[in-house]
């Protein structure tokens, strides 16, 4: 009984719940594809569908609501202890830091995760085709995995299929690369270039990206791009790709494939992994036939 009446019992209980919630959300962000046991746990406890790579919405809502609801219940029974804790400088600091971390990770999960009401992604046939765009694609000038300077203007006269990945990714990056390889296999050699900009410029040196290119079996038509972190981040922002750093060097990021036409204009944007490959092949072939 003495434990339950200690003045730090309620504050520690609330902070522990938000800390556990933050670790849980971090696991939801980095767990998919990490290992078979991780996929099994995500499927059993959090509505993860390994085939479609979607979380079930109701499972995520329950996960994200538990810490704040628990805190509200504890506050109801231990109002005086929690108010006294918040009056101290250390208490205010902890009360801001731990819930803020949980909220930041939760917002990242909702912004970058693949979520559906049933955990099953929309069927490719049911997805609306992206509209043709026409604005100039944001310019960039970076270094590829061969050590050469590569700018958007380097590809004038032929379309570009572009995505954003990083070499140490354990989740969707290999899937994005494989999708672009599938497009490459159905496109004549001179008709298109394939570009992947790193989301981890601090670690993805040209040498590291060259190793990734060998691992992913990428050919001459590919350019894995890196550069000074500020320059790379500017490119990522310019293309509107959402990302967030996570513990252990992981990065939560949006899955996006962009098609840029031969005149350097952003033509099609595919967000998510459910868009049909045949549609992307047809759009890239259409761009290849246009005159630059």
C-alpha positions as CSV (number, residue, x, y, z in Angstrom):
1,X,0.0,0.0,0.0
2,X,2.9,2.4,0.7
3,X,4.0,2.2,-3.0
4,X,0.5,3.3,-4.2
5,X,0.6,6.4,-1.9
6,X,4.1,7.5,-2.7
7,X,4.1,11.0,-4.2
8,X,6.1,9.8,-7.3
9,X,4.0,6.7,-8.0
10,X,1.5,8.4,-10.3
11,X,4.0,10.5,-12.2
12,X,6.2,7.5,-12.8
13,X,3.3,5.5,-13.9
14,X,2.2,8.1,-16.5
15,X,5.7,8.6,-17.8
16,X,6.3,4.9,-18.1
17,X,3.1,4.5,-20.1
18,X,4.1,7.2,-22.5
19,X,7.6,5.8,-22.8
20,X,6.2,2.3,-23.5
21,X,3.9,3.9,-26.0
22,X,6.8,5.6,-27.8
23,X,8.7,2.3,-28.0
24,X,5.7,0.5,-29.4
25,X,5.1,3.1,-32.1
26,X,8.9,3.1,-33.0
27,X,8.6,-0.7,-33.4
28,X,5.5,-0.2,-35.7
29,X,7.7,2.1,-37.8
30,X,10.8,-0.1,-38.1
31,X,9.4,-3.6,-37.5
32,X,8.0,-4.5,-40.9
33,X,10.5,-6.6,-42.7
34,X,13.0,-6.6,-39.8
35,X,12.7,-10.3,-39.1
36,X,10.1,-13.1,-39.3
37,X,9.4,-12.8,-35.5
38,X,8.7,-9.1,-35.9
39,X,6.2,-9.6,-38.8
40,X,4.5,-12.3,-36.7
41,X,4.2,-10.0,-33.7
42,X,3.0,-7.1,-35.8
43,X,0.4,-9.3,-37.5
44,X,-0.9,-10.8,-34.2
45,X,-1.0,-7.7,-32.1
46,X,-1.2,-4.7,-34.4
47,X,-3.2,-5.8,-37.5
48,X,-0.2,-5.8,-39.8
49,X,-0.8,-7.4,-43.2
50,X,2.7,-8.6,-44.5
51,X,1.3,-9.2,-48.0
52,X,-0.1,-5.8,-48.6
53,X,2.2,-4.0,-46.0
54,X,-0.8,-2.2,-44.5
55,X,-1.8,-1.7,-40.8
56,X,-5.4,-2.0,-39.8
57,X,-6.8,1.3,-38.7
58,X,-8.7,0.2,-35.6
59,X,-5.5,-1.5,-34.2
60,X,-3.5,1.7,-34.7
61,X,-6.2,3.8,-33.1
62,X,-6.2,1.6,-30.0
63,X,-2.4,1.7,-29.8
64,X,-2.3,5.5,-30.1
65,X,-5.1,6.1,-27.6
66,X,-3.9,3.9,-24.8
67,X,-1.3,6.2,-23.3
68,X,-3.4,9.4,-23.2
69,X,-6.5,7.6,-21.9
70,X,-4.4,5.8,-19.2
71,X,-2.9,9.2,-18.2
72,X,-6.4,10.7,-17.9
73,X,-7.5,7.9,-15.6
74,X,-4.4,8.2,-13.4
75,X,-4.9,12.0,-13.3
76,X,-8.5,11.5,-12.0
77,X,-7.3,9.4,-9.0
78,X,-4.0,11.2,-8.3
79,X,-4.7,14.8,-9.3
80,X,-2.8,16.3,-6.4
81,X,0.3,14.2,-6.9
82,X,0.5,15.0,-10.6
83,X,-0.1,18.7,-10.1
84,X,2.7,18.8,-7.5
85,X,5.0,16.9,-9.9
86,X,4.3,19.4,-12.7
87,X,5.1,22.3,-10.4
88,X,8.8,21.2,-10.2
89,X,11.2,22.1,-13.0
90,X,12.3,18.4,-13.5
91,X,8.6,17.3,-13.5
92,X,7.7,19.8,-16.2
93,X,10.6,18.8,-18.3
94,X,9.8,15.1,-18.1
95,X,6.1,15.8,-18.6
96,X,6.9,17.6,-21.9
97,X,9.6,15.3,-23.3
98,X,8.1,11.9,-23.0
99,X,4.6,12.6,-24.2
100,X,6.1,14.8,-27.0
101,X,8.3,11.9,-28.2
102,X,5.2,9.7,-28.2
103,X,3.1,12.2,-30.1
104,X,6.0,12.9,-32.7
105,X,6.4,9.2,-33.4
106,X,2.6,8.7,-33.6
107,X,2.3,11.5,-36.1
108,X,5.1,10.1,-38.1
109,X,3.4,6.7,-38.2
110,X,0.1,8.2,-39.4
111,X,1.8,10.4,-42.0
112,X,4.1,7.8,-43.5
113,X,2.5,4.4,-42.8
114,X,0.3,2.4,-45.1
115,X,-3.1,2.2,-43.4
116,X,-6.5,0.9,-44.4
117,X,-9.7,0.2,-42.5
118,X,-9.3,-3.6,-42.9
119,X,-5.5,-3.8,-43.1
120,X,-5.9,-4.7,-46.8
121,X,-4.7,-2.2,-49.4
122,X,-7.0,-1.0,-52.1
123,X,-6.8,-3.2,-55.1
124,X,-4.6,-1.9,-57.9
125,X,-7.5,-1.8,-60.2
126,X,-9.5,0.3,-57.8
127,X,-6.8,3.0,-57.4
128,X,-7.4,6.1,-59.5
129,X,-4.7,6.8,-62.0
130,X,-2.6,9.9,-61.0
131,X,-3.3,13.0,-63.2
132,X,-0.7,14.2,-65.6
133,X,1.3,17.1,-64.1
134,X,3.2,19.7,-65.9
135,X,5.2,21.8,-63.5
136,X,9.0,21.9,-63.8
137,X,10.6,19.2,-61.6
138,X,12.8,20.7,-58.9
139,X,16.4,20.9,-60.0
140,X,19.1,19.0,-58.3
141,X,22.9,18.5,-58.6
142,X,24.2,15.6,-56.6
143,X,26.8,12.8,-56.8
144,X,26.0,9.3,-58.0
145,X,27.3,6.0,-56.7
146,X,30.1,6.1,-59.4
147,X,31.4,9.4,-58.0
148,X,30.2,11.5,-60.9
149,X,28.2,14.7,-60.8
150,X,24.6,14.2,-61.8
151,X,22.0,17.0,-62.3
152,X,18.4,16.9,-63.5
153,X,19.6,18.5,-66.7
154,X,21.8,15.5,-67.3
155,X,18.7,13.6,-68.3
156,X,17.2,16.1,-70.8
157,X,15.8,14.3,-73.8
158,X,14.7,11.2,-71.9
159,X,12.3,10.5,-69.0
160,X,13.3,9.7,-65.5
161,X,11.8,7.2,-63.0
162,X,12.8,8.5,-59.6
163,X,12.4,7.3,-56.0
164,X,13.8,8.0,-52.5
165,X,15.5,5.2,-50.5
166,X,18.5,4.5,-48.3
167,X,21.1,1.7,-48.3
168,X,20.5,0.4,-44.8
169,X,16.7,0.2,-45.2
170,X,15.0,-3.0,-43.8
171,X,11.5,-2.2,-44.9
172,X,10.1,-0.8,-48.2
173,X,13.3,0.5,-50.0
174,X,14.1,-2.9,-51.6
175,X,10.4,-3.0,-52.8
176,X,10.7,0.4,-54.4
177,X,13.9,-0.5,-56.1
178,X,12.4,-3.8,-57.4
179,X,9.5,-1.8,-58.8
180,X,11.8,0.5,-60.7
181,X,13.8,-2.5,-61.9
182,X,10.5,-4.0,-63.2
183,X,9.9,-0.8,-65.1
184,X,13.5,-0.9,-66.4
185,X,13.0,-4.4,-67.7
186,X,10.1,-3.3,-69.8
187,X,11.7,-0.1,-71.2
188,X,14.2,0.0,-74.0
189,X,17.8,0.9,-72.9
190,X,17.9,4.4,-74.4
191,X,14.3,5.4,-73.4
192,X,14.6,6.2,-69.7
193,X,17.0,6.7,-66.7
194,X,16.4,5.5,-63.2
195,X,17.3,7.6,-60.1
196,X,17.2,6.9,-56.4
197,X,18.0,9.8,-54.0
198,X,19.3,8.7,-50.6
199,X,17.4,9.7,-47.4
200,X,20.5,9.0,-45.3
201,X,23.3,11.2,-46.8
202,X,25.4,11.0,-43.6
203,X,26.0,7.3,-44.1
204,X,25.2,6.8,-47.8
205,X,28.5,7.8,-49.3
206,X,29.2,7.0,-53.0
207,X,31.0,3.9,-51.9
208,X,28.1,2.8,-49.7
209,X,25.7,3.4,-52.5
210,X,28.0,1.5,-54.9
211,X,27.8,-1.5,-52.6
212,X,24.0,-1.1,-52.5
213,X,23.9,-1.0,-56.3
214,X,25.8,-4.3,-56.5
215,X,23.5,-5.8,-53.8
216,X,20.4,-4.7,-55.7
217,X,21.9,-5.7,-59.1
218,X,21.5,-2.3,-60.7
219,X,22.8,-1.6,-64.2
220,X,24.2,1.3,-66.1
221,X,20.9,3.1,-66.4
222,X,20.8,3.7,-62.6
223,X,22.1,6.6,-60.5
224,X,22.0,6.3,-56.8
225,X,22.4,9.9,-55.6
226,X,24.0,11.4,-52.5
227,X,25.8,14.6,-51.5
228,X,26.2,17.0,-48.6
229,X,23.3,16.5,-46.1
230,X,21.9,20.0,-46.5
231,X,21.8,19.6,-50.3
232,X,20.2,16.2,-50.2
233,X,17.6,17.3,-47.6
234,X,16.8,20.3,-49.9
235,X,16.0,17.9,-52.8
236,X,13.8,15.7,-50.5
237,X,11.9,18.8,-49.3
238,X,11.5,20.1,-52.9
239,X,9.9,16.9,-54.0
240,X,7.6,16.8,-51.0
241,X,8.8,13.5,-49.6
242,X,7.9,12.9,-46.0
243,X,10.5,11.3,-43.8
244,X,11.6,11.1,-40.1
245,X,14.7,9.8,-38.3
246,X,14.1,6.9,-35.9
247,X,16.3,5.1,-33.3
248,X,19.0,2.7,-34.4
249,X,19.6,4.6,-37.6
250,X,16.3,3.7,-39.2
251,X,14.3,6.2,-41.2
252,X,10.5,6.3,-41.6
253,X,9.6,7.6,-45.0
254,X,6.9,7.9,-47.6
255,X,6.9,5.4,-50.5
256,X,6.8,7.4,-53.7
257,X,7.7,6.9,-57.3
258,X,8.0,9.9,-59.6
259,X,8.1,10.0,-63.4
260,X,9.7,13.1,-65.0
261,X,9.3,13.7,-68.7
262,X,12.0,14.4,-71.3
263,X,11.7,18.1,-70.8
264,X,12.3,18.0,-67.1
265,X,8.7,18.4,-66.0
266,X,7.1,16.3,-63.2
267,X,4.6,14.1,-65.0
268,X,3.3,11.5,-62.6
269,X,3.4,10.9,-58.9
270,X,2.6,7.5,-57.4
271,X,2.3,7.5,-53.6
272,X,2.1,4.1,-51.9
273,X,3.0,0.7,-53.2
274,X,-0.4,-0.4,-54.5
275,X,-0.3,1.3,-57.9
276,X,-0.3,-1.3,-60.7
277,X,3.0,-1.9,-62.4
278,X,1.3,-2.1,-65.8
279,X,0.0,1.5,-65.4
280,X,3.5,2.8,-64.5
281,X,5.0,0.9,-67.4
282,X,2.5,2.4,-69.8
283,X,3.0,6.0,-68.4
284,X,6.8,5.6,-68.7
285,X,6.5,4.3,-72.3
286,X,4.2,7.3,-73.1
287,X,6.8,9.7,-71.8
288,X,9.5,7.9,-73.8
289,X,7.6,8.5,-77.0
290,X,7.2,12.2,-76.4
291,X,9.7,14.5,-78.0
292,X,12.1,16.2,-75.5
